[in-house]
Amino acid sequence: MSDDLSFTLKTTFGYDAFRPLQREIIEASLAGRDVFALLPTGGGKSMCFQLPALVRSGLTVVVSPLIALMKDQVDQLQAAGVAATYLNSTLGAAEARSRLAGLHRGEWRLLYVAPERLMLDNWQENLKAWNVTAIAIDEAHCVSEWGHDFRPEYRQIAKLRELLPEVPVMALTATATERVRVDIIKHLKLRAPDVFVASFN
């Protein structure tokens, strides 16, 4: 399998080698385990959920609080030929409807979504209908009151665990003290997660 991962890394993303811990994180996720990953900014966090999304079937839902970043990542993925899209408050109604229709048809591999969207109207029915096979939570420190960037809407994300109990969850952050790390794992209801902490020097 690892050769497949390297092949996808090279052919889709143009990289010759994985950065530290990326392969281990990807393999743990593909094995169906929950993952907590603390990687420095620029350490390739997004690859940890983007690449597995191409290897596994179904839809990977990426929860991200940063709307500008969401668009940038989706633009980059689409440029690389990856079926990725996002839903957030910047979209007009018609465009949002069109993307939702595509999700119902199974057209996308990656969906980026802001946390506050997750619990709107019929999202719960939608998520159950979309063959979600992985959930990635970027900027996961936002769930912790001890973090520097606490967002109450991040506390809603734990409902995904009840809604999709079989789906592995990956939580990623570039900033988390030991206290915040414990808090993230607790609030996101990660189950015996594999924990990866990169060195920051």
Contacts in CASP RR format, 6 or more apart in sequence:
PFRMAT RR
TARGET T0000
AUTHOR 0000-0000-0000
METHOD contacts of the structure
MODEL  1
MSDDLSFTLKTTFGYDAFRPLQREIIEASLAGRDVFALLPTGGGKSMCFQ
LPALVRSGLTVVVSPLIALMKDQVDQLQAAGVAATYLNSTLGAAEARSRL
AGLHRGEWRLLYVAPERLMLDNWQENLKAWNVTAIAIDEAHCVSEWGHDF
RPEYRQIAKLRELLPEVPVMALTATATERVRVDIIKHLKLRAPDVFVASF
N
1 27 0 8 1.000
1 30 0 8 1.000
2 23 0 8 1.000
2 27 0 8 1.000
4 55 0 8 1.000
5 18 0 8 1.000
5 23 0 8 1.000
5 26 0 8 1.000
5 27 0 8 1.000
5 51 0 8 1.000
5 55 0 8 1.000
6 17 0 8 1.000
6 18 0 8 1.000
8 51 0 8 1.000
8 54 0 8 1.000
8 55 0 8 1.000
9 15 0 8 1.000
9 16 0 8 1.000
9 17 0 8 1.000
9 18 0 8 1.000
9 47 0 8 1.000
9 51 0 8 1.000
10 16 0 8 1.000
12 51 0 8 1.000
12 54 0 8 1.000
12 80 0 8 1.000
12 81 0 8 1.000
12 82 0 8 1.000
13 47 0 8 1.000
13 50 0 8 1.000
13 51 0 8 1.000
13 80 0 8 1.000
15 47 0 8 1.000
18 26 0 8 1.000
18 47 0 8 1.000
19 43 0 8 1.000
19 44 0 8 1.000
19 47 0 8 1.000
20 43 0 8 1.000
20 198 0 8 1.000
20 199 0 8 1.000
21 37 0 8 1.000
21 39 0 8 1.000
21 196 0 8 1.000
21 198 0 8 1.000
22 44 0 8 1.000
22 47 0 8 1.000
22 48 0 8 1.000
22 51 0 8 1.000
24 196 0 8 1.000
25 35 0 8 1.000
25 37 0 8 1.000
25 48 0 8 1.000
25 170 0 8 1.000
25 194 0 8 1.000
25 196 0 8 1.000
26 47 0 8 1.000
26 48 0 8 1.000
26 51 0 8 1.000
26 52 0 8 1.000
28 35 0 8 1.000
28 194 0 8 1.000
28 196 0 8 1.000
29 35 0 8 1.000
29 48 0 8 1.000
29 49 0 8 1.000
29 52 0 8 1.000
29 134 0 8 1.000
29 168 0 8 1.000
29 170 0 8 1.000
30 52 0 8 1.000
30 55 0 8 1.000
30 56 0 8 1.000
32 168 0 8 1.000
33 168 0 8 1.000
33 192 0 8 1.000
33 193 0 8 1.000
33 194 0 8 1.000
34 168 0 8 1.000
34 169 0 8 1.000
34 170 0 8 1.000
34 171 0 8 1.000
34 190 0 8 1.000
34 191 0 8 1.000
34 192 0 8 1.000
34 193 0 8 1.000
34 194 0 8 1.000
35 48 0 8 1.000
35 168 0 8 1.000
35 169 0 8 1.000
35 170 0 8 1.000
35 171 0 8 1.000
35 190 0 8 1.000
35 193 0 8 1.000
35 194 0 8 1.000
35 195 0 8 1.000
35 196 0 8 1.000
36 140 0 8 1.000
36 170 0 8 1.000
36 171 0 8 1.000
36 181 0 8 1.000
36 184 0 8 1.000
36 185 0 8 1.000
36 190 0 8 1.000
36 193 0 8 1.000
36 194 0 8 1.000
36 195 0 8 1.000
36 196 0 8 1.000
37 45 0 8 1.000
37 48 0 8 1.000
37 170 0 8 1.000
37 171 0 8 1.000
37 172 0 8 1.000
37 173 0 8 1.000
37 195 0 8 1.000
37 196 0 8 1.000
37 197 0 8 1.000
38 172 0 8 1.000
38 173 0 8 1.000
38 174 0 8 1.000
38 176 0 8 1.000
38 181 0 8 1.000
38 196 0 8 1.000
38 197 0 8 1.000
38 198 0 8 1.000
39 45 0 8 1.000
39 48 0 8 1.000
39 172 0 8 1.000
39 174 0 8 1.000
39 196 0 8 1.000
39 198 0 8 1.000
40 174 0 8 1.000
40 198 0 8 1.000
40 200 0 8 1.000
41 174 0 8 1.000
42 174 0 8 1.000
43 174 0 8 1.000
43 198 0 8 1.000
45 138 0 8 1.000
45 172 0 8 1.000
45 174 0 8 1.000
46 73 0 8 1.000
46 138 0 8 1.000
48 136 0 8 1.000
48 170 0 8 1.000
48 172 0 8 1.000
49 60 0 8 1.000
49 62 0 8 1.000
49 110 0 8 1.000
49 134 0 8 1.000
49 136 0 8 1.000
49 138 0 8 1.000
49 170 0 8 1.000
49 172 0 8 1.000
50 73 0 8 1.000
50 77 0 8 1.000
50 82 0 8 1.000
50 110 0 8 1.000
52 60 0 8 1.000
52 134 0 8 1.000
53 60 0 8 1.000
53 82 0 8 1.000
53 109 0 8 1.000
53 110 0 8 1.000
53 134 0 8 1.000
54 82 0 8 1.000
54 109 0 8 1.000
56 133 0 8 1.000
56 134 0 8 1.000
57 131 0 8 1.000
57 133 0 8 1.000
58 106 0 8 1.000
58 109 0 8 1.000
58 131 0 8 1.000
58 132 0 8 1.000
58 133 0 8 1.000
59 103 0 8 1.000
59 106 0 8 1.000
59 108 0 8 1.000
59 109 0 8 1.000
59 110 0 8 1.000
59 111 0 8 1.000
59 130 0 8 1.000
59 131 0 8 1.000
59 132 0 8 1.000
59 133 0 8 1.000
60 109 0 8 1.000
60 110 0 8 1.000
60 111 0 8 1.000
60 132 0 8 1.000
60 133 0 8 1.000
60 134 0 8 1.000
60 135 0 8 1.000
60 136 0 8 1.000
61 111 0 8 1.000
61 113 0 8 1.000
61 127 0 8 1.000
61 132 0 8 1.000
61 134 0 8 1.000
61 135 0 8 1.000
61 136 0 8 1.000
61 160 0 8 1.000
62 110 0 8 1.000
62 111 0 8 1.000
62 112 0 8 1.000
62 113 0 8 1.000
62 136 0 8 1.000
62 137 0 8 1.000
62 138 0 8 1.000
63 113 0 8 1.000
63 114 0 8 1.000
63 115 0 8 1.000
63 118 0 8 1.000
63 135 0 8 1.000
63 136 0 8 1.000
63 137 0 8 1.000
63 138 0 8 1.000
63 157 0 8 1.000
64 70 0 8 1.000
64 73 0 8 1.000
64 112 0 8 1.000
64 113 0 8 1.000
64 114 0 8 1.000
64 138 0 8 1.000
64 139 0 8 1.000
65 114 0 8 1.000
65 115 0 8 1.000
65 138 0 8 1.000
65 139 0 8 1.000
65 142 0 8 1.000
65 151 0 8 1.000
65 154 0 8 1.000
66 138 0 8 1.000
66 139 0 8 1.000
67 88 0 8 1.000
67 89 0 8 1.000
67 90 0 8 1.000
67 114 0 8 1.000
70 86 0 8 1.000
70 88 0 8 1.000
70 112 0 8 1.000
70 114 0 8 1.000
71 86 0 8 1.000
71 90 0 8 1.000
73 84 0 8 1.000
73 112 0 8 1.000
74 84 0 8 1.000
74 85 0 8 1.000
74 86 0 8 1.000
74 110 0 8 1.000
74 112 0 8 1.000
77 84 0 8 1.000
77 110 0 8 1.000
78 84 0 8 1.000
82 109 0 8 1.000
82 110 0 8 1.000
83 107 0 8 1.000
83 108 0 8 1.000
83 109 0 8 1.000
83 110 0 8 1.000
84 108 0 8 1.000
84 109 0 8 1.000
84 110 0 8 1.000
84 111 0 8 1.000
84 112 0 8 1.000
85 99 0 8 1.000
85 103 0 8 1.000
85 108 0 8 1.000
85 110 0 8 1.000
85 111 0 8 1.000
85 112 0 8 1.000
86 99 0 8 1.000
86 111 0 8 1.000
86 112 0 8 1.000
86 113 0 8 1.000
87 96 0 8 1.000
87 99 0 8 1.000
87 100 0 8 1.000
87 111 0 8 1.000
87 112 0 8 1.000
87 113 0 8 1.000
87 114 0 8 1.000
87 117 0 8 1.000
88 112 0 8 1.000
88 113 0 8 1.000
88 114 0 8 1.000
88 117 0 8 1.000
89 114 0 8 1.000
91 99 0 8 1.000
99 108 0 8 1.000
100 126 0 8 1.000
102 108 0 8 1.000
103 111 0 8 1.000
103 126 0 8 1.000
103 130 0 8 1.000
104 126 0 8 1.000
104 129 0 8 1.000
104 130 0 8 1.000
106 130 0 8 1.000
106 131 0 8 1.000
111 130 0 8 1.000
115 142 0 8 1.000
115 151 0 8 1.000
115 153 0 8 1.000
115 154 0 8 1.000
115 156 0 8 1.000
115 157 0 8 1.000
116 153 0 8 1.000
116 156 0 8 1.000
117 123 0 8 1.000
118 156 0 8 1.000
118 157 0 8 1.000
118 159 0 8 1.000
118 160 0 8 1.000
119 156 0 8 1.000
119 159 0 8 1.000
124 159 0 8 1.000
124 163 0 8 1.000
127 160 0 8 1.000
127 163 0 8 1.000
127 164 0 8 1.000
128 163 0 8 1.000
128 164 0 8 1.000
132 164 0 8 1.000
132 167 0 8 1.000
133 167 0 8 1.000
134 167 0 8 1.000
134 168 0 8 1.000
134 169 0 8 1.000
134 170 0 8 1.000
135 160 0 8 1.000
135 164 0 8 1.000
135 167 0 8 1.000
135 168 0 8 1.000
135 169 0 8 1.000
135 170 0 8 1.000
136 169 0 8 1.000
136 170 0 8 1.000
136 171 0 8 1.000
136 172 0 8 1.000
137 143 0 8 1.000
137 154 0 8 1.000
137 157 0 8 1.000
137 169 0 8 1.000
137 170 0 8 1.000
137 171 0 8 1.000
137 172 0 8 1.000
137 188 0 8 1.000
138 172 0 8 1.000
138 173 0 8 1.000
139 149 0 8 1.000
139 172 0 8 1.000
139 173 0 8 1.000
140 154 0 8 1.000
140 171 0 8 1.000
140 172 0 8 1.000
140 173 0 8 1.000
140 176 0 8 1.000
140 184 0 8 1.000
140 188 0 8 1.000
141 147 0 8 1.000
141 148 0 8 1.000
141 149 0 8 1.000
141 173 0 8 1.000
141 175 0 8 1.000
141 176 0 8 1.000
141 180 0 8 1.000
141 184 0 8 1.000
142 149 0 8 1.000
142 150 0 8 1.000
142 151 0 8 1.000
142 154 0 8 1.000
143 150 0 8 1.000
143 151 0 8 1.000
143 154 0 8 1.000
143 155 0 8 1.000
143 157 0 8 1.000
143 183 0 8 1.000
143 184 0 8 1.000
143 187 0 8 1.000
143 188 0 8 1.000
144 150 0 8 1.000
144 176 0 8 1.000
144 179 0 8 1.000
144 180 0 8 1.000
144 183 0 8 1.000
144 184 0 8 1.000
144 187 0 8 1.000
145 183 0 8 1.000
146 177 0 8 1.000
146 179 0 8 1.000
146 180 0 8 1.000
146 183 0 8 1.000
147 175 0 8 1.000
147 176 0 8 1.000
147 177 0 8 1.000
147 180 0 8 1.000
147 183 0 8 1.000
148 175 0 8 1.000
154 187 0 8 1.000
155 187 0 8 1.000
157 188 0 8 1.000
158 187 0 8 1.000
158 188 0 8 1.000
158 189 0 8 1.000
160 167 0 8 1.000
160 169 0 8 1.000
161 169 0 8 1.000
161 188 0 8 1.000
161 189 0 8 1.000
169 188 0 8 1.000
169 189 0 8 1.000
169 190 0 8 1.000
171 184 0 8 1.000
171 185 0 8 1.000
171 188 0 8 1.000
171 190 0 8 1.000
171 193 0 8 1.000
173 180 0 8 1.000
173 184 0 8 1.000
176 184 0 8 1.000
181 195 0 8 1.000
184 190 0 8 1.000
185 193 0 8 1.000
END
